[in-house]
Amino acid sequence: MMKFSIPDMSCGHCKAAIGDAVKKTDGSAQIEFDMENRVVTISSVKTPGEIAQAVKEAGYGSELLQQG
């Protein structure tokens, strides 16, 4: 499990774009969105770097807050 801060995530479109990007990288990823705090929790077999790259390619910056 990893948590990312995504400061620019502010609406349903952002949520969909980020979710789609993560699912393209890992189709079995489990994703939970905390829109109020702009945090995404992801359970994935991919590395945090691979997930961050997918989010970046969707047009969003991210910061890894927690891994483990």
PyMOL CGO cylinders between C-alpha atoms (Angstrom):
from pymol import cmd
from pymol.cgo import CYLINDER

trace = [
    CYLINDER, 0.00, 0.00, 0.00, 1.18, 3.49, -0.78, 0.3, 1, 1, 1, 1, 1, 1,
    CYLINDER, 1.18, 3.49, -0.78, -0.26, 6.94, -0.21, 0.3, 1, 1, 1, 1, 1, 1,
    CYLINDER, -0.26, 6.94, -0.21, 0.32, 9.85, -2.53, 0.3, 1, 1, 1, 1, 1, 1,
    CYLINDER, 0.32, 9.85, -2.53, -0.46, 13.51, -2.07, 0.3, 1, 1, 1, 1, 1, 1,
    CYLINDER, -0.46, 13.51, -2.07, -1.81, 14.93, -5.34, 0.3, 1, 1, 1, 1, 1, 1,
    CYLINDER, -1.81, 14.93, -5.34, -2.28, 18.67, -4.73, 0.3, 1, 1, 1, 1, 1, 1,
    CYLINDER, -2.28, 18.67, -4.73, -3.95, 19.40, -8.09, 0.3, 1, 1, 1, 1, 1, 1,
    CYLINDER, -3.95, 19.40, -8.09, -6.66, 16.73, -7.67, 0.3, 1, 1, 1, 1, 1, 1,
    CYLINDER, -6.66, 16.73, -7.67, -9.82, 18.75, -7.14, 0.3, 1, 1, 1, 1, 1, 1,
    CYLINDER, -9.82, 18.75, -7.14, -12.76, 17.23, -9.01, 0.3, 1, 1, 1, 1, 1, 1,
    CYLINDER, -12.76, 17.23, -9.01, -14.34, 14.12, -10.47, 0.3, 1, 1, 1, 1, 1, 1,
    CYLINDER, -14.34, 14.12, -10.47, -12.44, 14.56, -13.74, 0.3, 1, 1, 1, 1, 1, 1,
    CYLINDER, -12.44, 14.56, -13.74, -9.14, 14.56, -11.86, 0.3, 1, 1, 1, 1, 1, 1,
    CYLINDER, -9.14, 14.56, -11.86, -10.19, 11.44, -9.97, 0.3, 1, 1, 1, 1, 1, 1,
    CYLINDER, -10.19, 11.44, -9.97, -11.14, 9.66, -13.20, 0.3, 1, 1, 1, 1, 1, 1,
    CYLINDER, -11.14, 9.66, -13.20, -7.93, 10.64, -15.00, 0.3, 1, 1, 1, 1, 1, 1,
    CYLINDER, -7.93, 10.64, -15.00, -5.73, 9.50, -12.12, 0.3, 1, 1, 1, 1, 1, 1,
    CYLINDER, -5.73, 9.50, -12.12, -7.71, 6.28, -11.63, 0.3, 1, 1, 1, 1, 1, 1,
    CYLINDER, -7.71, 6.28, -11.63, -7.49, 5.45, -15.35, 0.3, 1, 1, 1, 1, 1, 1,
    CYLINDER, -7.49, 5.45, -15.35, -3.74, 6.13, -15.41, 0.3, 1, 1, 1, 1, 1, 1,
    CYLINDER, -3.74, 6.13, -15.41, -3.12, 3.84, -12.42, 0.3, 1, 1, 1, 1, 1, 1,
    CYLINDER, -3.12, 3.84, -12.42, -5.35, 1.10, -13.87, 0.3, 1, 1, 1, 1, 1, 1,
    CYLINDER, -5.35, 1.10, -13.87, -3.45, 1.23, -17.19, 0.3, 1, 1, 1, 1, 1, 1,
    CYLINDER, -3.45, 1.23, -17.19, -0.23, 0.61, -15.25, 0.3, 1, 1, 1, 1, 1, 1,
    CYLINDER, -0.23, 0.61, -15.25, -1.72, -2.07, -12.99, 0.3, 1, 1, 1, 1, 1, 1,
    CYLINDER, -1.72, -2.07, -12.99, -5.18, -3.36, -13.88, 0.3, 1, 1, 1, 1, 1, 1,
    CYLINDER, -5.18, -3.36, -13.88, -5.54, -5.05, -10.49, 0.3, 1, 1, 1, 1, 1, 1,
    CYLINDER, -5.54, -5.05, -10.49, -4.65, -1.96, -8.42, 0.3, 1, 1, 1, 1, 1, 1,
    CYLINDER, -4.65, -1.96, -8.42, -7.01, -0.98, -5.61, 0.3, 1, 1, 1, 1, 1, 1,
    CYLINDER, -7.01, -0.98, -5.61, -7.48, 2.79, -5.38, 0.3, 1, 1, 1, 1, 1, 1,
    CYLINDER, -7.48, 2.79, -5.38, -9.07, 4.90, -2.66, 0.3, 1, 1, 1, 1, 1, 1,
    CYLINDER, -9.07, 4.90, -2.66, -9.53, 8.64, -3.08, 0.3, 1, 1, 1, 1, 1, 1,
    CYLINDER, -9.53, 8.64, -3.08, -9.63, 11.20, -0.26, 0.3, 1, 1, 1, 1, 1, 1,
    CYLINDER, -9.63, 11.20, -0.26, -10.73, 14.24, -2.25, 0.3, 1, 1, 1, 1, 1, 1,
    CYLINDER, -10.73, 14.24, -2.25, -10.90, 16.56, 0.77, 0.3, 1, 1, 1, 1, 1, 1,
    CYLINDER, -10.90, 16.56, 0.77, -7.24, 15.98, 1.65, 0.3, 1, 1, 1, 1, 1, 1,
    CYLINDER, -7.24, 15.98, 1.65, -6.17, 15.32, -1.95, 0.3, 1, 1, 1, 1, 1, 1,
    CYLINDER, -6.17, 15.32, -1.95, -4.63, 11.97, -1.05, 0.3, 1, 1, 1, 1, 1, 1,
    CYLINDER, -4.63, 11.97, -1.05, -4.81, 8.72, -3.01, 0.3, 1, 1, 1, 1, 1, 1,
    CYLINDER, -4.81, 8.72, -3.01, -4.18, 5.34, -1.38, 0.3, 1, 1, 1, 1, 1, 1,
    CYLINDER, -4.18, 5.34, -1.38, -3.15, 2.62, -3.82, 0.3, 1, 1, 1, 1, 1, 1,
    CYLINDER, -3.15, 2.62, -3.82, -2.52, -1.09, -3.37, 0.3, 1, 1, 1, 1, 1, 1,
    CYLINDER, -2.52, -1.09, -3.37, -0.49, -2.28, -6.34, 0.3, 1, 1, 1, 1, 1, 1,
    CYLINDER, -0.49, -2.28, -6.34, 2.20, -4.70, -7.41, 0.3, 1, 1, 1, 1, 1, 1,
    CYLINDER, 2.20, -4.70, -7.41, 3.94, -1.78, -9.15, 0.3, 1, 1, 1, 1, 1, 1,
    CYLINDER, 3.94, -1.78, -9.15, 6.58, 0.35, -7.45, 0.3, 1, 1, 1, 1, 1, 1,
    CYLINDER, 6.58, 0.35, -7.45, 5.81, 3.84, -6.13, 0.3, 1, 1, 1, 1, 1, 1,
    CYLINDER, 5.81, 3.84, -6.13, 8.00, 5.20, -8.93, 0.3, 1, 1, 1, 1, 1, 1,
    CYLINDER, 8.00, 5.20, -8.93, 5.94, 3.43, -11.59, 0.3, 1, 1, 1, 1, 1, 1,
    CYLINDER, 5.94, 3.43, -11.59, 2.69, 4.71, -10.07, 0.3, 1, 1, 1, 1, 1, 1,
    CYLINDER, 2.69, 4.71, -10.07, 4.07, 8.25, -9.76, 0.3, 1, 1, 1, 1, 1, 1,
    CYLINDER, 4.07, 8.25, -9.76, 5.12, 8.14, -13.42, 0.3, 1, 1, 1, 1, 1, 1,
    CYLINDER, 5.12, 8.14, -13.42, 1.62, 7.06, -14.47, 0.3, 1, 1, 1, 1, 1, 1,
    CYLINDER, 1.62, 7.06, -14.47, 0.09, 9.92, -12.46, 0.3, 1, 1, 1, 1, 1, 1,
    CYLINDER, 0.09, 9.92, -12.46, 2.59, 12.35, -13.99, 0.3, 1, 1, 1, 1, 1, 1,
    CYLINDER, 2.59, 12.35, -13.99, 1.71, 11.19, -17.50, 0.3, 1, 1, 1, 1, 1, 1,
    CYLINDER, 1.71, 11.19, -17.50, -1.95, 11.91, -16.65, 0.3, 1, 1, 1, 1, 1, 1,
    CYLINDER, -1.95, 11.91, -16.65, -0.88, 15.49, -15.93, 0.3, 1, 1, 1, 1, 1, 1,
    CYLINDER, -0.88, 15.49, -15.93, -0.65, 15.51, -12.14, 0.3, 1, 1, 1, 1, 1, 1,
    CYLINDER, -0.65, 15.51, -12.14, 2.25, 15.95, -9.77, 0.3, 1, 1, 1, 1, 1, 1,
    CYLINDER, 2.25, 15.95, -9.77, 2.41, 13.65, -6.76, 0.3, 1, 1, 1, 1, 1, 1,
    CYLINDER, 2.41, 13.65, -6.76, 4.41, 13.12, -3.62, 0.3, 1, 1, 1, 1, 1, 1,
    CYLINDER, 4.41, 13.12, -3.62, 4.77, 9.75, -1.90, 0.3, 1, 1, 1, 1, 1, 1,
    CYLINDER, 4.77, 9.75, -1.90, 3.57, 10.14, 1.68, 0.3, 1, 1, 1, 1, 1, 1,
    CYLINDER, 3.57, 10.14, 1.68, 3.67, 6.56, 2.90, 0.3, 1, 1, 1, 1, 1, 1,
    CYLINDER, 3.67, 6.56, 2.90, 4.75, 3.15, 1.66, 0.3, 1, 1, 1, 1, 1, 1,
    CYLINDER, 4.75, 3.15, 1.66, 4.33, -0.21, 3.29, 0.3, 1, 1, 1, 1, 1, 1,
]
cmd.load_cgo(trace, "trace")
